[in-house]
């Protein structure tokens, strides 16, 4: 798959399929800061997408940029379109560092999606991401030990990634009921 820098093109936001939005951590403060930056400087970093059905594109990277553009009332985004499908594109996104690093939980959710939706093994995903197999395995462990309620709270920005990984994760491994009680108390 060609992941070299291609010229970004302007796409209508309604043409972007936000298939992986639920795998991203919502950070409203970061989106507001990004919207302020875009208002002053314009969109400096294009989003990354692959072709979807019809004239749509599946957004792989740039969910905060899209949210910031919507917050500003804009209806278009600069998008770098890669050849291939999401199973080919997601490892490339994880291998690149763009405007921000992914949170470990986001990496784990994207890796879990890759394994669930495609024929790729952990070894092949590690190779395509430029990582080793143990990195993939450690990331996947993050989401396998956390109860769904904790993952949902992290994605919605109600619980920090740090608290989920350092406190709720180990507690869930020992006693998932206690982890869910702590989450309810938070």
C-alpha angles and dihedrals in degrees: 000000000000109000097161117127108282126183111277118236132202115255131181111251091231089063092060114095107213094205095151100042092110090057093061129084113244111230108173093182091055091047091052091049090048091049089053090050093048091049090056103033105018124235103320099177120048122227118245123234143158126218116280131188117311111341095336128109127212109232113227101169131013105061093140091047091052091049090049092049090050090048087056091050093247120147101198137058136193106248132185106212117209126200117247134034134297093270088060096039104046095065088051091052091050090050094053127073111214129157095332141006119252118250111246090247091054091050090049093050092048091049091049089051091050092052093044096047104039148042093250121123123218088255093054092045090051091051093049092047092049091242136111126259092251090059090054091046093049092049092049090051088061092066098035094060098042118087115240090249090059092047090051091049091051093048090049091051094244094118124034121242088238093056092046094050100036103034115013095039097055090040091051090052089054098037121353093192090059091048090054091047090052090049091052090051092052 
